[in-house]
Amino acid sequence: MAPTKTPDAPSPTLTPTLTPTLTPTLAPLVAAIRGSAVAVTEPSKPKSGQASLDGRWTIDDSAEIYQTRLWGKGFFDINAKGHVVVRPTRVLGHEIDLFEVVNGMRERGLNTPVLLHFSDLLERRMRDMREAFNAAIAENNYRGSYFGVYPIKVNQQRRVVEEVRRNGVELGFGLEVGSKPELLAVMGLTTDSPDRLIICNGFKEEKYIEFVTLAAKLGRNIIPVIENIGELKLIVEYAKRLGVRPKIGVRMNLATPGAGRWRHSSGVKAKFGLSLTEVLETLNYLKERDMADCLQLLHCHMGSQIHDIRQVNAGVNELTRIYVELVKMGAGLKYLDVGGGMGIDYDGSQTAFEFSTNYSLQEYASSVVYKAMSVCDEEGVEHPIIVTESGRAMVAQQSVLIFDVLGTNRPDRSPPPASLAGLPLVDGELPRPLIDLWELHQSISERRLLEQYHDALEAREEAMRLFSVGYLTLEHRAVIDQLFWSISARIRDKSKDMGAHMPEELADLDSTLSDMYFCNLSIFQSLPDIWAINQLFPIMPIHRLDERPTRKATLADITCDSDGKIDRFVDDHDIKKFVELHEYEEGSTYLIGAFLVGAYQETLGDLHNLFGDTHVAHIKLDENGQWWVDEIVEGDSITEVLKYVQFDATQLGAEIRRECERAVRKKQLTPKESKLFMKIYETGLAGYTYLEPTRTISES
Ligand SMILES: Cc1ncc(COP(=O)(O)O)c(C=O)c1O
């Protein structure tokens, strides 16, 4: 059963409401005065297009079935041409037509699948975060400040980290690392700004600690967060040896249970973090060495995609209570690091549903600031510097994966025959299940739909049993399949009027009878969370949106793995088991986008079936709102993926050449055919791992 969305949880009673910096009504006016295009501050609600009343399909109808404007949050919409557009800065008119971008890529010789990154959108998100916390701080007269740190594990692509670093100079964002490779990358990227906050989570060995302590001596604003007492002892030892007073952080294992899929990131059984006893032990250890002032940061991580604001409130409350107690005991704490976890509204429902959030960015910021402030005020403790490690909420929206459809499989592709005449007889008659299905097919009645569906299932089961013992022929079986699918389709169509009374089995017919669209992508490489954790991403065609979609479909990728499929889609009140698509004509271009895929997908992706990284294009807007391609990173070639698994393409090519020569000697191939064979092999090795819609058989 698909989980049902729960309605919004009540807003926290203690959280003050904030006046937005620019109200939606003022925004267009201010933008007009500035002479710029109009800022979209609120996602416009989907509405049925006027034209659809006369039966014509409109882009508003498309926006409604795909919920585009709800999960799009002003960043994604549909233009008059029926194409999806991205508005990276949320400014009307400054938009990027995705269909045009893909055409532009093709003109440059780059085929789909392609991952598009919109760095202006990333910058907008960073500004949104900064503005939300600034507003919360101002509203509450909070006396501390705010720093965001970007955990690079969420998307370590160089361009993304560089953009965060660049925007971070103005917006005060630092970086968080969880491993040695991440630390070395970040250190190399931040040489020009030593004061940039770098937080080091994760397990650390002695060399790591020595390096971090030296970095502190170098003048870097770096805080190792200790995961166990062993790390603490090493830090203290190196600090003494190198004559540094390091900043030290501790990760606290909160008692407040986590929520959602990553709930075990928090609570007593969490993999990371110190227990309260260990935190006290840490403080005492430092006090005994006159280093209590070095304990500067208290951290927790409550899990990812936190969907309910009440969990944020409870977690920040507990963390701040511990913070104030530690301060009173002499710790030099300055930073309150509430970790990551801010969620993304993947389905646009704005509910406490697993793939949504019942809070906005502003409400998140207000809750964190208000909770931290009220607990500190109660205890008379100075307001700390608030740190967040939000990753998903920062980068998810900036990437869109676009892939093409290669073909379809429709259960109704062969209609049943007009009569059963001519089918082989068994013992002088037609087999019983075949006759039963035939009669059912002639007599579907609105009053007995469920019963007739059960009869059809039973007749087909019996037919399969008879086929397996050799009683039915292939011809019989083919007609039985045709009749069964045709009966099911009729029952589905006739059951449409049952509304709320529709039995679940009949409601499921929509998905049972849906088409399969074969798509040029690997779920394991590009959308691994769909496979690994049933993640829901908005998925929809990026063109033809002024045309009624007449098919319902699930998607299958090109790996040879039955798990390589997508059968869960965004819906307004649940999860749909199909997505509405347009009729696909063999050989035509039909493009589908998977949205909000900028967090965790790229590095978690794997090489299943040796499908490699897709092409990546970084698209930017100029000051006039025109888009341009800032950088293209070509995807893996077949030679590259073969190398990952220790194959040497040169050696493979030499083996094939020898085989060709043997075939020429035996006259199995002409020299010209052998040359063609070699050419296709060699261009294949240099080419994309995905299917390319060009003819490979060419004149030599
Ligand atoms: C310590 C820490 N901080 C931050 C994050 C980022 O979380 P999110 O992407 O949910 O904001 C994670 C993710 O697992 C984490 O482990």
PDBQT file of the ligand as one rigid body, heavy atoms in Angstrom, charges set to zero:
ROOT
HETATM    1  C1  LIG A 801      26.512  15.122   9.545  1.00  0.00    +0.000 C 
HETATM    2  C2  LIG A 801      25.634  15.447   8.400  1.00  0.00    +0.000 A 
HETATM    3  N1  LIG A 801      25.380  16.740   8.134  1.00  0.00    +0.000 NA
HETATM    4  C3  LIG A 801      24.589  17.101   7.105  1.00  0.00    +0.000 A 
HETATM    5  C4  LIG A 801      24.016  16.154   6.270  1.00  0.00    +0.000 A 
HETATM    6  C5  LIG A 801      23.141  16.621   5.158  1.00  0.00    +0.000 C 
HETATM    7  O1  LIG A 801      21.816  16.281   5.356  1.00  0.00    +0.000 OA
HETATM    8  P1  LIG A 801      20.676  16.893   4.413  1.00  0.00    +0.000 P 
HETATM    9  O2  LIG A 801      21.115  16.668   3.008  1.00  0.00    +0.000 OA
HETATM   10  O3  LIG A 801      19.475  16.118   4.767  1.00  0.00    +0.000 OA
HETATM   11  O4  LIG A 801      20.531  18.327   4.737  1.00  0.00    +0.000 OA
HETATM   12  C6  LIG A 801      24.251  14.794   6.525  1.00  0.00    +0.000 A 
HETATM   13  C7  LIG A 801      23.630  13.794   5.666  1.00  0.00    +0.000 C 
HETATM   14  O5  LIG A 801      23.590  12.644   5.882  1.00  0.00    +0.000 OA
HETATM   15  C8  LIG A 801      25.094  14.433   7.615  1.00  0.00    +0.000 A 
HETATM   16  O6  LIG A 801      25.347  13.166   7.887  1.00  0.00    +0.000 OA
ENDROOT
TORSDOF 0
